[in-house]
Amino acid sequence: MGLKNFLNKIKHEAEALTGDATKDKAYTNQNTYPNEAAAKEAFELSKQKLFDVNRWSDLPGINSTFELFDETGNKLNQPVDKTGYYIRIELPGPTPENWVHVRDLKVEEHRAEFTVNPSTKPQPAPHEENEIKHFFAKEASSTFRVERNGNTLIGYEIGRNEAINNQGEEAGDRALANTLIAEGGWAGVQKLQWDKLTAYLVHLEEAEPKQK
C-alpha cells in the first residue's frame, strides 16, 4: 500500500508538470474576540482589508505586489467593489507579471468574498490576445474570504484547480517560465504569502505604514 501511494504521488507530480493534473489548496487564520460586539466591529474592518487589494502589497517581509486595474488596463486606487476588475500580481524575485480577473463578489451579513481566475492582460478595445498571463491555467481560481462565526473571525484563501499553464497558445512563450514558477518559486512562497494575508485579514498581522 505504501509503494502504491508513493507511485501515485510520483504520477500526479509528473502530470502536474505537463499541465494535466490540478491541485486544490486552502489557507486560513482565525482570531477570537471577547464578545460579539467586538467581533462585529473587527469584521467591518476585515471587509475593508479584503477588498483593498492594493494595500496587500504593504504586508511586511517577503511579499508579492498586488495592483488593481479596470477592464481597459487603467490602474485604480480604490477597493474591489464589483466584478470585471483585474489584479496584477508580481511575485518576489525576477518573474513575469501575473494577471487575474475578478469574476465573483459576494457581501453577506457574516461573510464577504471575491473570486479570481488567471486571465489575459486587460487592454483597450479592439486589442485581444489569447495568452493567459499567469503561471496557472485559466480554469484555476482563488477565493479570498472573511467571515464571522460568533466571536471568531476567519480569513481564507481557497485555491481550486491549480494546473500549470504550460500547454497550447494560452501559455504563449511563458510555458517553461510558468512551470518553473509553479513548481519552484511559487511553491516556495505560496504558504508564506497566503498565511500572511489571511492573518492580516483577521488582524493578527498588519500592513506597514504608507510612505509619505
N, C-alpha and C positions, 0 to 999 in steps of 0.2 A: 504493500500500500504506500509505503514511504517513497519507493522508487517511482511508482506511477505518478504520485503528486509532483515529484521533482521533474519528471519528464513533461508533464502537463504544463508546469510553470515555464520550463525552457521553451516549449512550443508557443505558449502565449506571448512570451517576450519576443520571440522571433517574428511572430505575426504582427506584434506592435511596431516593430522596426520597419515593416513593409506597409504600414497603414491598414492592416487587415484586422486588427484587434482594438477594442475600446476598453477604457478603464473608467470606473466611477470612483470618485474620492469625495470626502466631506471633512471639513474642519469646523471646529466650534469652540467657543468660550462662553462662560456664563458668570454672572455677578448677582448675588442676592442682597437685597436691601432690607433694613429693619422693619419696614412697614410698606403697605401698598401705596400710600401716598407718595413716598419717596421713590418707589419703583416707577410709578406713573410719570413723575417728573423726569426721571432719568431716561425713560423710554422716549419721551418727546425729543430729548437731546440726541438719543441714539438714531432717531429717524433723520435728524438734520445731518448727522455724521454719515449715515448710509448714502444719502443722495448727493452730498457734496463731494463728488469723486475727485475733484482737483485737489482737495485737501489731503487725500490719501497719500499724495506724494511726499508729505511732510512727516511721515512716520519716521522715528529715529532708526539709526543703524542701516544695515543693508536693506535697500528698499527699491521698488520699481517706481517709475514716474507714470502718473495717470492724468490724462488731459481730456476734457470733454469738447466735442465738436458737433456742429449741426450737420444736416444732410448734404450740404454743399461744401463742407470742409472748412467752415469758419470756426475758429476757436471760441468757446463760450466760457464766461466767468459766472456760472450760475449752477444751481443744483439740477440733477436729473428730475424733470417734472412731467415727462411724457415719453412714450416710445418713439423710436425713429432716430434718436441721437446716436453718435458714435463715440467710442473711447479709444484713444491711442495709449498703448501701454509700452513703455520702454523698460526692458529688464536691466538689472545691473550688469555692467560689462558691455563689450563691443558686439552687440547683436542687432539684427534688423528690428525696426519698429513693428508692432503688432496692433491690429485693429479689431475691435468687437462692435457689434450693433445691438442697441437696446431694443429687444423685441417684446418684452412684457414688463409691466409695472403694476404693483398692487399696494394699496394702503388700506388696512383694515383696523378695527379697534385695538387688537392686540398683536398685529403683525404688519410689517412693511417689507417689501422686497422688490428687486428687479432682476431680470434675467438677460444675459447677453450671449451672442453667438459670434464666433470668428467670422470676419467679413472682408470684403474688398475695402479699399481706401475711399472715403467719401470724396466726390469731385462734382463740380458744377456740371449740369447737363450741357451738351449731349455726350460727355465723356462716359464711357463704360469700359469696364475691364472684368475679366473672369478670375484673375489671380486672387486667392484668399491671402490676405496679408497677416497671417498668423501661423504659428507652428502647429496648432491643432486644426483638424478639418472643420468645415462649416457646420457639421452635424453636432459638434461638441457644444456644451453650454455651461455657463457658470451662473448660479443663482446666489445673490448676496441678500441676506435676510437678517432682520432683527425682530424678536418677538418678546412679549412679556407674558410670563406664566406666573400669576400671583405676584409675589415679591421678587421674582427672579427674571433678569434679562438674559437672553440667549442670542448670540451672534453666530451666523453661519456663512460659510462659503461651500456651495454644493456643486461639484463638477460632475458632469454626466457625458458619456460617450466620447471620452478623450482619446481620439485616434489621431495619429500623427498625420499632418498634411504634407505628404511626400509622394502623391500619386497624381498623374494627369496634369492638365493645363491649369487646374486650380492651384497647384503647387508652384507653377511657373519655374523660375530659376532658383527657388528657395528650397527645393526638395532636400538637399543634403544639409543645408543650414537648419531647416526645420527639424530634421531627425536628430542632429547634434544638440539642438536646444532642448527638445522634448525629453530626450533620454540622457542628457548631460547637464547643461546649465540650469534649465528649469527644474529638472528632477532634484537638483541640489538645494534650490531655494524655495520650492513650492510650499513646503510645510512651514518654513520660517515666515514667508510672506503672508500666507493666509491665517496662520496662528496670530501673527502680529495684528493683522487687520481686524479679525474677529474680537481680539482683546480690546482694540481701540473702539469698536462699535459698542461694547458694553462697559467702557470707561475703566478698564484695567490698565490701559496704556493710553497716552495722549500724544498728539502731534506736536512737533516742535513749533515754537513761536514763529510767526511770519516775520520775514526780514523787512525792516522799514526802509 
